[in-house]
Amino acid sequence: MGEEKRRIAEIKKKIAGFDLICPGTLMVRKKPCGKPNCRCASGDPEDLHGPYYEWNRYMDGRLAHKIVSQKQAEELKRAMDNQREVKALLHEWERESAEIILGTKVRKG
């Protein structure tokens, strides 16, 4: 049981080291403006406007979209990577907790 508690302490320390976490996905898009005489109307993907950064996530059970700046997109990407890592650490914590409670090794998976 001492080994599991040591691993849980390590997991807690790692989780405490994260500053920003955010759920969702980040999309980079280029779009036409719809004006018939604009260069983007040529149909060439290189002529489209952008890039635009769109953050998508669920809020209150509904999908929410937000256009963000490039700087915000960079911060969001880091926060989303952190979110994935925190979730993986929480999964490990759950497994270690189950091993302490049950007194047996819990299969990974």
N, C-alpha and C positions, 0 to 999 in steps of 0.2 A: 504494500500500500504506500510506502514511503516514496517509491519511484514514481508512481502515478501523481502523487501530490507535488513532487518536484517538477514534473512535466507541466502540470496545471499552473504552477507558479511562473514557469517560463512562458507559457501561453499568455497569461495575464500581463506579463511584462511587455511582450511583443504587442499585444492589443493596445496597451496604454501608450505606446510609442506613435500611434497614428494620430494625425491632426484632423484631416478632412476625409470623410467618407460620403459617397453619394451613390445611389442606385441609378440604373438606367442605361441607355445607350447614347452614343454620340454619332451623328451622321454628318458627313460633309457633302454638300450639294452645290450644284451649279444650276441656275434656273434662267428661263427666258422671261423677259418683262411683259411680253404681249404686244408691244408696239410693232406694227408691220414694217416700219422703215429702220428699225434698230438692227445692229449687226447680229444680235442674238437670234433674229428671225431666219438666218441663213440655214439653220438646222445643223451646223457644225458644232459639236460639243465644245470646241475650243473658244467659240464665240459667246458662249453663255455667260451670264453674270455670276459673280461669286468668286471664291467659295463662300458659302453660308454654312454656319455650324448650327446644327439643331440637336438639342438635348431632349430625349424622350424618356419618360418615366411614369410610373403609376403613382397617382396621388388620390387618396380617398376612393380607391377602387376604379378610378378612371385614368385613361392614358392622357398625359399632359405633354405638350410640346412647347419648347422655348427656344427662340433664336438667340444665340449667344455670340460674343466676340471671339476672336481667335485666342486672345489671352485667357478668357473664361473657359474656352474649350480645352486649352492645355491644362488648366487647373482641374477641370471636371474629369479629364482622362486620368489624371493622377489619383483623384478622389475615387473614381470608379475602380481603378486597379486596387486601391487600398480596401475598398468595400469587398472585393472578391477575396482578398487575402484575409480580411477579418472573418468572413464567413467560413473559410477553410479552417482558420484557427478555432472558431467556435465549434465546428464539427469535431475537431480533435479533442477539445475540452469536454464535449458531450461524451465521447468515447471513453476518455480517461475517467470521467465521473461514473459512468456505468461500470467500469472495471472495479472502482472502489466500492460501489454499492453492492455489486453482485459477487465480488471477490474472484472474478474470473476474467480471462482475456476476452475482449469483444472483437469479433471479426471486423476488419476494415471493409468499407464498402457502403 
